[in-house]
Amino acid sequence: MSNATAVKEEGLKLYRAGRYEEAAAKFAEAQQLFAGEGNQKEIAECANNRGVCWRQAAKFEEATAAFEEARPLFQSLDDAVGEGQVVGNLAALVESQGDKQHAAELYQEAIDLFTRAGAKDYVKDTFTALSKLKLKQRDVVGAMTALDSGLEQLDKPNLIERMARKIIGGGASPAGTSPGEDEKEDAQ
């Protein structure tokens, strides 16, 4: 394990312990060490991690700066998943500051990036975040639509997820199966 990786791991431990400002400092240190190694992917990830730490510490200007630093780094790597994570994190930051309209736009932008990358799990999770935001805005139809779009990403939805899709109005039974047939899969 390189020294940079060890420092990053220290940052992750501090983050998990809720010591966000100390974690941000470790990620900054790791970022410098990764820069010395020329590891562009890790540089971008450390910048994003710093943003998450600062958001958790309610240091919104620092969080914004870190995310704005991370995004072009992921873009230069043509890493749509990494960029999508940054945009999703920025959406959560903007939402926590009360700008729900801008947050919704950023969530949608993150969804587009994840979709382009074929990252279905991230698409689903971001639609879920968008759905929760829509509920906070009292946009029930928008919330249901976002939730349904997220559930569409699942290759093997569980029983509750299938029921949610049917309640919302999506989720027709797979071709060739009767409505009760697909529930048998869970009993095996």
Salt bridges, closest charged atoms under 4 A:
GLU10 OE1 - LYS26 NZ 3.16
GLU21 OE2 - LYS59 NZ 3.86
GLU22 OE1 - ARG19 NH2 2.58
GLU29 OE1 - LYS26 NZ 3.47
GLU42 OE1 - LYS8 NZ 2.70
GLU45 OE1 - LYS8 NZ 3.14
GLU45 OE2 - LYS41 NZ 3.66
GLU69 OE1 - ARG50 NH2 2.94
ASP79 OD2 - LYS41 NZ 2.46
GLU83 OE2 - ARG71 NE 2.88
GLU95 OE2 - LYS136 NZ 2.87
GLU109 OE2 - ARG71 NH2 2.24
ASP125 OD1 - LYS124 NZ 3.04
ASP139 OD2 - LYS134 NZ 3.89
ASP148 OD1 - ARG165 NE 2.63
GLU152 OE2 - ARG165 NH2 3.57
ASP155 OD1 - LYS120 NZ 3.03
GLU183 OE2 - LYS166 NZ 3.70
ASP186 OD2 - ARG162 NH2 3.10
